[in-house]
Amino acid sequence: MLHYLIRRTFQLVPLLLVISAFIYLLLYLMPGDPLYRMLEDVPNLRPQDYERLRKIYGLDDPVYIQYWKWLWQLIQLNPGYSREYGQPVIEIILPALKNTLVLTMSAVVIGKILAVLLGIFSAVRQYSIGDYILTAVTFISYSVPAFWLGLMLIILFSVKLGWLPTSGIANTDLAPGSWAAWWDYIKHMILPVSVLAISEIIQVQRFMRSSMLEVLRQDYLTTARAKGLSEQVVIGRHALKNALIPVVTIIAVTLPRVVGGSTVVETVFAYPGMGRLLFTSIMANDFVVAMTVVMIIAVTVVFFNLLADIIYGWLDPRIRYQS
């Protein structure tokens, strides 16, 4: 197992280099001048001043030189300076990353647990009224865009009923650390967490149902029942662990959003997380911030895929890692 992890870690290095080069080239080729937003309020800017600024920021270097400078700074955990926000990139990303982790971890934990439980229920109660209702709700929810659902929830719970805030993360008028501030923070989180949790449930519940149905038909479960084991033990101890194996892949694919955030949901609710930061930085041609955020998301995708392989070995002892 240790040899496998070491080998996979070394294999990830060239993969991440290729990903970083592709990300840099893709954003480099996007239309727009990175200095435009910074200089649009500067009157009577002379051409020689503009060229001097391009040289200061290294924008007149060949693309491969710019890429290696950026990559070296990224390796040193100093990805550069944001021209749009006027701050070091690391100081912008850390608060956004903290907010995204709180939002998405809450949604992932709630959504995944409910998805697994609902998938088990649908499989055990196959063709029951509850199974039909869950199937119908899942397919309808799958066709509903996240931004539309978010807007409908805002209209219902914020505009019509006035129960929850429409956007943001906190009310700055409240004293930090007070119970009122904590309750206000929770109310700000309810709507975006709900939208993301519904998305998590939709993605996993149907896969969990299909996987559980396949496992429930296996002969070893029939043998377990013949030995007198209760249905709860058969499902919880024998069926569930094997049914989770294919579901782990789906969960691993969606987990990078824990770090990357949801651009659509965070933008709809004006939530100051990584997804909204990526959107605003791209719109402002602040490529240094955008490239760093996308690279962080890429690293988490690779990491969670490695984590999924490790979980496979724990769930299924038949899987062996060759050194």
C-alpha positions, 0 to 999 in steps of 0.5 A: 500500500505504501509503495502504491501511494509513493508511486501514485504521488510521483505520477501526479507531479507530471500530471499537475504540470500539464494541467497547470500549463493548460490552465495558464495557456487557456486563461492567457488566450482569453480576450482582454488586457489584464491592465485595462481594469487597473488603468481605466480610471487613470486619465491621460495615460501616456503610451510609454507609461503603459509599456513601462507598467507591462514591463514591471508586471512581466506582461511583455515577456514570452508566454513560457517565461510568464508561465514559469515565473507564475509556476515558481511563485505558486510552488513557493506559495506566493502566487503573486499580486492581484491587480484588481483587488490591490492585495497579494493573492494569498490574502484574497484566497484564504478568506474565500477558501474558509467561507467555501469550506464552511458552505460546501462541507455543510452541504456535502455532509448533509447531502451525501448522508441523505442521499445514501439513506434515501438510496437505501430506502428506495432500493429496499422499498423498490416499487413502493409509493415512497420509491416512486415519489423519490424517483419523480422528485429526483428526476424533476430536481435534476432538470432544475438549474441551480441558479433558478432554484436559488432565485425561487428560494430567495423569492419565497423565503426572503422576499415573500416571507421575509424569514431569511436574508437574500445574500451575503454572509453576515450582518456587519451591524451585529457585535461579532461573537454574540448569539445574535451574530451567530444566529444571523450567520446561520440564517445566511447559510440556510439557503445556499447550503440547501441549494448545494445539498439538493444538488448533492442528493440528486447526484448520489441518490440514484447511483446508491439505489442502483448499486444497492439493488444490484447487491441485494440480489447477490447470493451471499445475502440470500445465504445470510438471510438463510442463516437467520440474520435480521434484515437490518444486519444483512443490509447494514453489515453486508450489503451497504459496504459493497454497495458503496464501492461504485458510489465512492467514484461519484462522491470523489468526483463531486468532492473537489467542489468542497474547495472550489466552491459552486460558482453559480450558487455563490454568485446568486447568493453573493457569497464570498467564496472561491466560486464567486472569487473565480467568477469576479476575477475572470470578469475583471481580467485578473488572471493571476487570481483566476489561475490560482483558484483553478489550480487549487481546484485541479489539485483537489480533483487529483487528490480526491481521485487518489483518495477514492482509490484508497477507499476502494481498498478499504471497502473491498478487500479483493482489491490489492495494490501492486507495488 
